[in-house]
Amino acid sequence: KKTYSLTHAAMKLLGKNATETNVTCLLVLFELVVIAIAFLLVRPV
């Protein structure tokens, strides 16, 4: 749920000054970062 709200907020903030392409790129990068963090947290030490 937090991810969706952050994404929605990012779209609202960036949608005013950025194009859809830039927003899409940022959302993809954001998702990759979240996946990377989740992988590191889940990975056994």
C-alpha positions in Angstrom: 0.0 0.0 0.0 2.8 2.4 0.8 4.4 1.8 -2.6 1.1 2.7 -4.4 0.7 5.9 -2.4 4.3 6.9 -3.0 3.9 6.2 -6.7 0.6 8.2 -6.8 2.3 11.1 -5.0 5.2 11.0 -7.4 2.9 11.0 -10.4 1.0 14.0 -8.9 4.2 16.0 -8.2 6.1 15.1 -11.4 3.1 15.1 -13.7 2.9 18.9 -13.5 6.4 19.5 -14.8 7.5 16.2 -16.4 6.3 14.3 -19.4 4.6 10.9 -19.2 7.8 9.4 -20.5 9.9 10.9 -17.7 7.4 9.8 -15.1 7.3 6.3 -16.5 11.1 6.1 -16.3 11.2 7.3 -12.8 8.5 4.9 -11.7 10.4 2.0 -13.3 13.6 3.0 -11.5 11.6 3.4 -8.2 10.2 -0.1 -8.6 13.6 -1.5 -9.3 15.0 0.1 -6.2 12.1 -1.3 -4.1 12.7 -4.8 -5.5 16.4 -4.5 -4.8 15.8 -3.4 -1.2 13.2 -6.2 -0.7 15.7 -8.7 -2.1 18.4 -7.6 0.3 16.1 -7.7 3.2 14.7 -11.2 2.4 18.1 -12.6 1.5 19.5 -14.7 4.4 22.7 -13.3 5.8 
